[in-house]
Amino acid sequence: MTFNQPASNFFNRMLFIVTALMAGCNSPNNNQNSTAANNQSSKEPAKTISTNAPVASSPKATETLRIAAFSNLRMVLPILVSDFNHNYPNIKIQITFAPNTALYDTVNANPQSFDIYLSGNQTYPKQMLASVKGVKSSPFTYTRGQLVLYSHKYPMDISPTTTLDQLMLDNKPFSLAIANPENLAYGVAAEAWLVNQNLYNNIKPKIIYTNTLDETFALTDSGKADFGFVSLSQVLNKPNNIALQNVNTLSNNYLILPKNSYPPILQDGIILNQPDTSQIFVDYLKSVKAQDVLTDAGFLPICTSTTILPACK
């Protein structure tokens, strides 16, 4: 079984992300917690999609939607907002990014300050529905994450199971970072993968649990942890690897785990306020066009009977 896609596919992915960022995302600092995605370029994205996103009647007066988003959407969500504004120029969008638990705490404490909440798991939107008065929208799934085994130290040229097995057989010391499975679907998926590969019991003493997915990536990327289970979107969108010449080197540092080898990493959201206008953006987010952009950014699409995407076939 092949765990990494061909280098050319990753080149194409990175080329699209870079081009789209240049064309549609005019933010001076993507690492700020609050990003205003209002002044985007009017150019079309570099990649054209045959199936267009749904177009509803745009409000005549300018409206502002406030979105609270899980931090692994930091690179791709501004691109989606830019494309959305081509059809809906009167709907301005402000985005607040944060790690999963911190984001939930912020939104739960101030539900009137946000219109759409895009979480990193399915649990928090359900809790939001139960705890916030006046919310009538049901949680919805907007994307599915991909789990990778990443290392800054070790080349990843064989299967992830063989890589870890060999280290165990050679009695080599190593550490493995995993996001806290209590609040992140990525941590749940990582533990389940280790169990499915009959590795969990032996590797358990080597696991370093982190509070956030961002911390897992930072710990692994700095070399403080030898390996880490992170999202493909984090690896592809690593800031200092946006340069296209680094793509081939980067692809040797991670392995994509087969999506059927761990529980689906479903990221859910919920509409909190401005239901009519918010629904317009949610419909766009779940459209074929937006799902294709998310796929290019390292996510798996939401596959339904009406979805026309290669990854869904």
C-alpha positions in Angstrom: 0.0 0.0 0.0 1.3 3.4 -0.9 1.3 5.9 1.9 2.6 9.1 0.2 1.1 10.6 -3.0 3.6 11.2 -5.9 5.7 14.3 -5.5 4.1 15.9 -8.5 0.7 15.8 -6.7 2.2 17.6 -3.8 3.8 20.1 -6.1 0.4 20.7 -7.7 -1.2 21.1 -4.3 1.4 23.5 -3.1 1.3 25.4 -6.4 -2.4 25.9 -6.0 -2.2 27.0 -2.4 0.6 29.5 -3.1 -1.2 30.9 -6.2 -4.5 31.2 -4.4 -2.8 32.9 -1.5 -1.2 35.4 -3.8 -4.4 36.0 -5.8 -7.1 35.8 -3.1 -5.7 36.3 0.4 -4.4 39.8 1.2 -3.8 39.4 4.9 -0.5 40.8 6.2 -0.2 38.2 9.0 -2.0 34.8 8.9 -0.8 34.0 12.4 -2.9 36.6 14.1 -5.8 35.3 16.1 -8.3 37.6 14.4 -8.2 37.8 10.6 -10.3 40.2 8.6 -11.0 38.6 5.3 -12.7 41.6 3.8 -10.2 43.1 1.3 -9.5 40.2 -0.9 -8.4 40.3 -4.5 -11.0 40.2 -7.3 -9.0 37.7 -9.3 -10.4 34.3 -9.9 -8.6 31.4 -8.1 -5.9 29.7 -10.1 -7.9 26.5 -10.2 -11.3 26.4 -12.0 -14.0 24.0 -10.8 -16.5 22.6 -13.2 -19.3 22.5 -10.6 -20.0 25.9 -9.1 -20.9 26.6 -5.5 -24.5 27.4 -4.8 -25.5 31.0 -5.4 -28.3 32.5 -3.3 -29.5 36.1 -3.4 -26.9 38.2 -1.7 -28.1 40.7 0.9 -28.6 44.2 -0.5 -27.0 45.9 2.5 -23.6 44.9 3.7 -23.6 42.3 6.5 -20.7 41.0 8.6 -20.4 37.3 9.6 -18.1 36.5 12.5 -16.6 33.1 12.3 -14.7 31.2 15.1 -12.5 28.6 13.4 -10.2 25.8 14.5 -6.5 26.7 13.9 -5.8 24.1 11.3 -8.0 26.1 8.9 -5.7 29.1 9.2 -4.3 28.8 5.7 -7.3 27.6 3.7 -10.2 29.5 5.2 -9.1 32.9 4.0 -8.9 31.4 0.4 -12.4 30.1 0.7 -13.7 33.4 2.0 -12.1 35.3 -0.9 -13.8 33.0 -3.4 -17.1 33.3 -1.5 -16.9 37.0 -1.7 -16.8 36.9 -5.5 -20.5 35.8 -5.4 -21.4 37.6 -2.2 -19.5 40.9 -2.0 -22.0 42.3 0.5 -21.3 39.6 3.1 -18.1 40.6 4.9 -16.4 37.9 7.0 -14.2 38.2 10.1 -12.3 35.1 11.3 -11.0 34.3 14.7 -8.6 31.3 14.9 -7.6 29.4 18.0 -6.7 25.8 19.1 -9.7 23.6 19.6 -10.3 23.8 23.4 -9.4 27.5 23.7 -11.8 28.2 20.8 -14.6 26.3 22.4 -14.1 28.1 25.7 -14.1 31.5 24.0 -17.2 30.9 21.9 -19.1 29.2 24.8 -18.4 32.2 27.0 -19.4 34.7 24.4 -21.8 33.0 22.0 -23.3 36.3 20.8 -19.9 37.4 19.5 -19.9 34.8 16.8 -22.2 33.7 14.0 -20.5 30.5 12.9 -18.4 28.1 15.0 -16.1 25.7 13.1 -14.7 23.2 15.5 -11.9 20.6 15.3 -14.2 17.7 16.5 -17.8 16.7 16.6 -18.1 16.9 20.4 -17.9 20.7 21.0 -20.6 21.7 18.5 -23.0 19.2 20.2 -22.1 20.7 23.6 -22.7 24.2 22.2 -26.1 23.2 21.0 -27.0 22.0 24.5 -25.5 24.9 26.4 -26.2 28.0 24.3 -29.8 29.3 24.5 -31.6 30.2 21.3 -29.5 28.0 19.0 -31.8 26.3 16.6 -29.2 25.0 14.0 -28.0 21.4 14.2 -24.3 20.7 14.0 -23.0 20.0 10.5 -19.8 18.4 9.2 -17.8 20.7 7.0 -14.6 18.7 6.4 -12.6 15.6 7.3 -9.0 15.6 8.5 -6.2 13.4 7.3 -3.8 11.9 9.8 0.0 11.7 9.0 3.0 10.5 10.9 5.5 13.3 10.7 9.2 13.5 11.7 11.7 16.3 11.5 14.5 13.8 12.3 13.8 10.6 10.5 13.3 10.0 6.7 9.9 8.5 6.0 10.6 6.1 3.1 8.8 3.0 4.4 5.4 2.3 5.9 4.7 4.0 9.3 4.1 0.6 10.9 7.5 -0.7 9.7 9.2 2.5 10.8 8.0 2.3 14.4 8.4 -1.5 14.5 12.0 -1.3 13.5 12.8 1.3 16.1 11.2 -0.9 18.7 13.2 -4.0 17.5 16.4 -2.0 17.5 15.7 -0.7 21.1 16.3 2.8 19.9 15.0 5.6 22.2 12.4 7.8 20.6 9.3 9.9 21.5 5.9 10.2 19.8 3.7 13.3 20.2 -0.1 13.0 20.1 -2.7 15.6 20.7 -4.9 15.0 23.8 -7.6 12.5 22.7 -10.1 14.0 25.2 -10.7 17.1 23.1 -9.3 16.4 19.6 -10.4 13.9 17.1 -6.8 13.8 15.8 -5.7 12.3 19.1 -8.5 9.8 19.1 -7.5 8.7 15.6 -3.8 8.5 16.4 -4.4 6.2 19.4 -6.8 4.1 17.4 -4.3 3.7 14.6 -1.6 2.5 17.1 -4.1 0.0 18.5 -5.1 -1.3 15.1 -1.4 -1.8 14.2 -0.8 -3.7 17.5 1.7 -1.0 18.5 -0.1 0.9 21.3 1.0 -1.2 24.3 4.7 -1.2 23.4 4.8 2.5 22.4 2.6 3.9 25.2 5.6 4.7 27.4 7.1 6.8 24.6 4.0 8.9 24.0 4.0 12.7 24.8 0.5 14.0 25.0 0.1 17.7 24.1 -2.7 20.1 24.8 -3.3 21.2 21.2 -2.7 20.0 17.6 -0.5 23.1 17.1 1.6 22.0 20.0 2.0 18.5 18.6 3.2 19.9 15.3 5.6 22.4 17.0 7.1 19.8 19.3 7.7 17.4 16.3 8.9 20.1 13.9 11.4 21.4 16.4 12.8 17.9 16.9 11.8 17.8 20.6 9.6 14.8 19.7 11.0 12.4 17.2 7.6 11.6 15.7 4.2 13.2 15.8 0.7 12.4 14.6 -0.5 15.6 13.0 -2.8 16.7 10.2 -1.8 16.7 6.6 -3.0 20.3 6.3 -0.4 21.4 8.9 2.5 19.7 7.0 1.4 21.1 3.6 0.9 24.6 4.9 4.1 24.8 7.1 5.0 28.5 6.6 8.7 28.0 5.7 7.9 25.3 3.3 5.5 27.3 1.1 8.5 27.8 -1.3 8.0 25.3 -4.1 11.6 24.1 -4.1 11.0 22.5 -0.7 8.1 20.2 -1.7 10.2 17.2 -2.7 12.2 17.3 0.5 9.1 17.9 2.6 7.4 14.8 1.2 10.2 12.6 2.7 9.3 13.7 6.2 5.8 12.4 6.6 3.6 9.4 5.7 -0.1 9.7 5.0 -2.0 7.0 7.0 -4.7 5.1 5.0 -8.0 6.8 5.8 -9.6 3.4 6.6 -7.0 2.6 9.3 -8.4 5.0 11.9 -11.8 6.5 12.8 -12.9 9.4 10.5 -11.6 12.8 11.8 -14.8 14.7 11.2 -14.8 18.5 12.0 -18.2 19.9 12.7 -19.6 23.4 13.0 -22.8 25.1 14.1 -24.6 28.3 13.3 -25.1 30.5 16.4 -26.4 33.8 15.1 -27.7 35.4 11.9 -29.1 32.1 10.7 -30.2 33.2 7.2 -26.9 34.8 6.2 -24.8 32.3 8.0 -26.5 29.5 6.1 -25.4 31.0 2.8 -21.8 30.6 3.9 -22.3 27.1 5.3 -24.0 26.0 2.1 -20.9 27.3 0.2 -18.5 25.6 2.6 -20.2 22.2 1.9 -20.4 22.8 -1.8 -18.3 20.8 -4.3 -16.2 23.8 -5.1 -15.2 24.6 -1.5 -14.6 20.9 -0.8 -12.2 20.7 -3.7 -10.2 23.6 -2.3 -10.2 21.9 1.1 -8.9 18.7 -0.5 -6.1 20.6 -2.1 -5.2 22.0 1.3 -4.8 18.5 2.8 -8.3 17.6 4.0 -10.7 14.9 2.9 -14.0 16.0 1.3 -17.4 15.4 2.7 -18.7 12.7 0.4 -22.4 12.5 -0.3 -24.5 11.0 -3.1 -24.4 14.3 -4.9 -20.7 15.1 -4.4 -18.7 15.1 -7.7 -15.1 14.8 -6.6 -12.4 12.3 -7.5 -11.7 11.6 -3.8 -15.3 10.7 -3.3 -15.4 8.0 -6.0 
